[in-house]
Amino acid sequence: MPIYEYHCNNCDENFELLIFGKEQPICPSCKNKKVVRLMSACGFMSKGSGGETVRSSAADSSCGGCAATSCSTCGH
């Protein structure tokens, strides 16, 4: 069961939920159903060519000002 990140259009809150099957997300703050799923940064770990552990994340390549749904602050 994946954990997804959501944004509530009613109260402007961001939150995470563990979703089972076809459950519909509900904002925990205002109980509204008008929420949108956000893009999440994912991370991974792999072995480099010399056997060393290489760790990376999608967030590592972006600037600190970028939001999950827009990168207008840095132009990417």
Secondary structure, DSSP 8 states (H G I E B T S, - for coil): --EEEEEETTT--EEEEE--TT-----TTT--S-EEE-----EEEEE-TTS-EEEEEGGGGS-TT--SS--TTTT-
